[in-house]
């Protein structure tokens, strides 16, 4: 019993497509007709296939090894995608790319210190961004707001960490 997700590089979305069974002695290519039929394609066309080992780990399947050799078992998730056309520049061309992005992405809410529940804006950042990048992203977001919630210019922002238990700014 294997579960299948389709990754679409055009929209950068993952979609659950279904489930099926296969003999452990068979190779992943045995699944191609079924997977292609789920997306209304000719059944013998190639696909890229990956195993979603866990939320932050995805590995390409070796199409020449059996499912047993690949250690696929009941409940495992296979992510598949169409081959990428070289003429297109996708932000996340392969399934492992979107998984890396989703692992590092964090949505940060910014609010005035005196009104911690009054969110001024929300910014999508990456866990590996440095302080200057965070400030630049925040500045660009605040500039776009129709009615900036600031009493001071954005060049005079003071960033505070949040209190982990009370969901409000830490004391300085």
N, C-alpha and C positions, 0 to 999 in steps of 0.2 A: 504494500500500500504506500505509494509515493504521492506527495503533494506537488503541484506545479504552479509556479508564478511566472507571468510573462513580464519582461522588462522592455519598455518602449523607449528607446533613446530620444525619439522626437519630442515626446512629452515629459521625459524623465520620470515616468510613473511605473510602479509595480502593481500588477493586478493578479489576484488569485484566479486561476483558470480551471482547476479541477484536480482530480486524483485518478490513479490507476494502479494496477499491479503489474509486475513483470517477474520473470524467473531470475533468480540470482545469477544463474550461469550466462544470461544474455548480456549483451553489450548495450550501452546507452542508445546506440543507433536504432535499436528495436522500438524505442519510444518515438522516433521521428514522425511516423505516420499519424500517431495519435496526437502529438503536440501540434503538428501542422494543421490537422483537421480542426483543432480548437480555435485556430485563427483563420480558418477558411483559406488555406494555402494548399497548393499541390503537395501531396503527401511525401514525396521523395526529396524535397528541397532541404538543404543543410540548415542547421541552427547551431548557435553557440549554447552550450549547456554548462551550468555551474551548480555546485551543491552549496546551499546555505547552511553552513555548519552551525552557526549561531548568528545573532543579530549583527555582529560586527566582523564576521568572518565568512568569506565566500571564496570558493576555490573552483577553478575550471575543471571540468570532468575530462578525463582522458578517454576518448571515444574507442580506443583499442583495448581497454581493460573491461572485465566483466563487472557487473554491479556488485558481486561479492568482493572482488579485488578492490573496488572503490569504497568498500565498507558502507554501502547504502543499505538501509534497513527500514523497517516499518516506521512510517511517520516522518521520514526525512523529506526535506524540501529541495526541489530542483527548480532553479531559476533558469529560464531560457529566453533567448532573444534572437531576432533576425540578424543576419550578418550586416555589418555597418557598411553603408555606401561611402567610398572614399571621397566623393564629391561634397559631402555634407560635413559641417563643423558642429558637432553636438557638444554641449557643455559636459555631458557625462555619456560618452559613447558606449561604454560597456557596463554591465551590471555591477562589477566590483567598484567602479568609480562612484556610482550613486550610493552604494553602501558606505564607502569611506566618507563621502560628503555628509550623509545622514548621521554618521557616528560623531563627526566633529562639529556639526551645526548646533547652535544654541540660540534660542529666542530670548532676548534680554528686554525687560520692561524698565523704562526710565521714568522716574517720578521726582517731583520736588521733595526735598528733605522734610519740609514742614507739612506736606500732604502725601504721605507714602501710598495711599490708596488711589490717588488721582494720577493715573498713568499719563505722562505727557506724550510718550511715543514708545513704539516697540521696534527693535532693530534685530535683524538676523546677523549673527556673528559666528565666527569659527573659534573653537577652543584654542587654537594655536595663534590667534591674532595677538599682536603686541599692543601695548597701551596706545601708541600713536594711531594705529589702525582703528582701534575702538573709538577713539576721540574723533577721528576723521569720519567714520561711518555715522556716529551720532550727530556730528555737525551737519553732514549732508542730509540726514533725515529731518532734523529740526528746521533746516533752511526751507524745506519743501512744504512744511505745514502752513496752512492758510492763516492761522491765528497762533503764532508762536506763543507757547505758554511761559516764556521766560521774561523776567523783569530786567535781566542783564544781557549783554551780548553773549553769543555762544562761545566767544573766545575766553569767557570768564567762568566756565563750568567747573564744578568741583564734583568729582566722582567718589561715591562712598560705597563700600561693600554693604550687602544686606545682612541683617541679623538672621541667622539660620533658623531660629525657632519662632521668632515673632513676625517674620516677613515684613520687616521695616528696616530703615537704614540703621547701620551701626553708629554708635556715638563716636565723635572725633576726639 
